Amino acid sequence: MTSPAAIVSMLLDRDLGPVIQASTAEPLTPVKNSSSRASTLEALTDIRTFVFSKGIVNSEDEYRALLHEVTIRLAREEVLRSARGDEEIIHAIKMLDDLSPALNLLSEHLFEWYSMYDEEVLPSEDAVKEILKRRDIPHAMRTLAQNLTGIYESRRTLIEYIQNETLLIAPNLTNLAGGLLAARLISIAGGLGKLARMPASRLQILGANRAMFKHLRGAAPPKHGVIFQHPLIHASPRRLRGKIARRFASKLTIAARIDYYSGEVREELAESLADSLPNRAAVLTRASDARP
């Protein structure tokens, strides 16, 4: 029986030359290479008739088994073909966001336990390595410390991967926001395309879900969302964060649109942000201090 991979190759219209060798007929070529494209497409409208007439299968059981595997392979191929780099970034940043709390929780429990041996130690990756050097600790504690060391390394690898991938897929956005913040914006928006089509006012509060629900119950509207993680915002005076976040969000929107629609790297965008926002923050601070 012809392999499912060969049938999938033909159905996906790949340029592979002969892909199916029927047991009682001549080799079949991909549809786009065939001189009888119309007749081949017509035959493919009834897969069952097609595979039986070409001698690909000889029984109902063979047909069902072949159809089952071919449909699974087709679905897998279509997913792989349609996958974008930003989808991998979305999965990676979600994994990082889940990994960090788990790492902190395990580290907290380990050092609470280890405080029975050393009360002055402070939780850190270096302290975990020091724990492993001791020989008077239980085997279970040593195993937990070894696992934590591996999780620390996994987090570093994940962060490095995210930063490298965002720089490839969204270089302008990464230059402005940094790799991790750019990845979080892409993840919350649902992809770089959705982020590029998003107005700056919405990007500004992206990730501020709780604050928005509080606003619906009468609280003040949020001034910023996840972009608060950027030093330009969280290091600014509280009374100026809203204005700086609005200007920063407009720059990020421009960067996301350039990345998605053209892919051209514009170094001047990051340079203009570095020059304008700190100066703008200083002007706003002086104006605010001058008010009676």
Secondary structure, 3 states (H helix, E strand, C coil): CCCHHHHHHHHCCCCCCCCECCCCCCCECCHHHCCCHHHHHHHHCCHHHHHHHCCCCCCHHHHHHHHHHHHHHHHHHHHHHHCCHHHHHHHHHHHHHHHHHHHHHHHHHHHHHHCCCCCCCCCCHHHHHHHHHCCCCCHHHHHHHHHHHHHHHHHHHHHHHHHHHHHHHCHHHHHHHCHHHHHHHHHHHCCHHHHHCCCHHHHHCCCCHHHHHHHHCCCCCCCCCHHHHCHHHHCCCHHHHHHHHHHHHHHHHHHHHHHHHCCCCCHHHHHHHHHHHHHHHHHHHHHHHHCC
